[in-house]
Amino acid sequence: MYRKVNAALLIGILFATLAGIPLGLTAWPERGIVSLPPSLAPIAFQLEFDKIFSMDMVVILFTLLMVNLFDTVGTLIGLCNKAGLLDSQGHIPAPSRPSSRTQ
């Protein structure tokens, strides 16, 4: 909530979109504002299993691994901070067993 306006983010998105149309940064949708998504028939079930063991797949898997890792670590640190579980240096104390609580 920005300046006590509940829909400030939505209003900002709409304003930026409408301001971008005359500047040529965005275009008015061809199908109208509300429409069904395009058909998936051209790409549905067009899997190429011979590409699974390629270097491109390794890069994709590594990228997803890093995104997942940093998302999880950030959530863990944020929750520990909010719960007051961090020590004086901001580190998460190592538990003596997996489900122990430190006070």
MARTOR-137924 format. One record per atom (N, C-alpha, C): x negated, z, y negated. Coordinates in steps of 0.2 Angstrom, whole numbers, plus 2048, in hexadecimal, padded with zeros to 3 digits. Atoms other than C-alpha are relative to their C-alpha. Layout:
BEGIN
XZY...
! end
This chain:
BEGIN
7FC8008068008008007FC8007FA8048018067F87FA7F08058017FA7FC7FE8077FF8027DF8078018027F97FE7FD80E8087E98057FA8017FC8067FE8147F77EE7FF7FF8088008007F98187F78017FE7F98038028077FE8167E48037FB7FD7FC8058038048077E27F97FB7FA8038048057FD7FD7D98068047F98017FC8067FF80B7CD80A8017FC7FA7FF80480680E7C97F87FA7FD7FE8068038017FC7C67F67FE7F98048008067FC7FC7B98048047FB7FE7FB80580380B7B07FD7FE7FE7FA8028028068047B07EC7FA7FB8008068047FF7F37A97F28027F98037FE8067FD7FC79C7FC8037FB7FB7FD8048058077967EE7FB7FE7FB8058028057F97967E27FB7FB8028058047FD7EE78C7EE8037F98017FD8067FF7FB77E7F07FF7FB7FA8028058067F97767DE7F97FF8008078018017E67787DF7FD7FC8068028047FB7E576F7EF7FD8048068047FC7FB7DE77D7F98058018077FB8007FB7EE77E8048057FB8007FB8058007FB7728098078038027F97FE7FE80E77480B8017FE8077FF8027F981377481D8047FA8017FC8067FF8197638248068018037FA7FE7FC82676B82F8058057FC7FC7FB80482D7778227FC8078018037FA8008297898208018048077FE7FD7FA83278F8308017FA8057FF8057FB8307848407FD8028068037FF7F982C7848527F87FE8008078027FF8197838578007FA8038008067FC81377385D8008008078008007F981476E86F7F98028038067FE7FD80777587B7FF7FB8068008057FB80A7668877F97FD8008068038007FA75D8827FA8048038067FC7FE7EE76B8868028058067FE7FB7FA7F87768937FD7FE8068028017FA7F07788A37FA7FA8018058058007E276C89F7F98038008067FC7FF7D47778A57FB7FC8038058037FD7C37718A97FB8058038037FB7FD7BC77D8B67F87FF8018078017FF7AB7748B77FC8027F98047FE8067A777A8A58008088008007F88007A978D8AA7F98028008067FD7FF79778F8AF7FB7FC7FB80580380578F78789F7FE8057FB8037FC80578578E8918058017FB7FB7FF80579478C8858048068027FC7FA7FE79E7998907FC8068008047FA80178F7A58908008027F98007FF80778F7A487D8078037FE7F97FE8017A27A787D8018078037FF7F97FD7A17B68897FC8057FC8057FB8047927BE87F8048027FA7FD7FF80679C7BC86F8068058017FB7FC7FE7AB7C48777FE8078028027FA7FE7A17D287E7FE8047FA8027FD8067997D686D8068027FC7FA7FE8047AA7D68648038068037FD7FA7FD7B17E28717FC8068008047FA8007A27ED8718008037F97FF7FD8077A27EF85E8068037FE7FA7FE8017B47F185D8018078037FF7FA7FD7B47FF86A7FB8067FD8047FB8037A58088628038027F97FD7FE8077AD8078518068058017FA7FC7FF7BD80E8587FE8078028027FA7FD7B481C8617FD8047FA8037FC8067AA8218518058027FB7FB7FF8057B98208468058068037FC7FB7FD7C382B8527FD8078008047FA8007B58388548008037F98017FD8077B38398418078037FE7FA7FE8027C683B83F8028078037FE7FA7FD7C784984C7FB8057FF8057FB8027B88528457FB8018068047FF7FA7AD84F8557F97FE7FE80780280279D84984C7FC8067FE8057FA80278E8548497FE7FF7F98028008077868578397FD7FA7FD80380680177C84783A8047FA8017FC8067FF78B83C83E8007FD8078008037F978783A8508058038047FB7FD7FC79383C85E7FC8048058047FC7FB78D84A8698017FE8077FF8027F978A84687B8038058047FD7FB7FC79684E8877FD8028068037FE7FA7918588968037FD8067FC8037FB79E8508A08057FB7FD7FC8058037A984189D8068027FC7FA7FE8047B984A8977FF8067FC8007F98047B285988E8017FF7F97FF7FF8077B685E87D7FB8047FC8047FC8047AA8648708038037FA7FD7FC8067AF8718637FB8027FC
! end
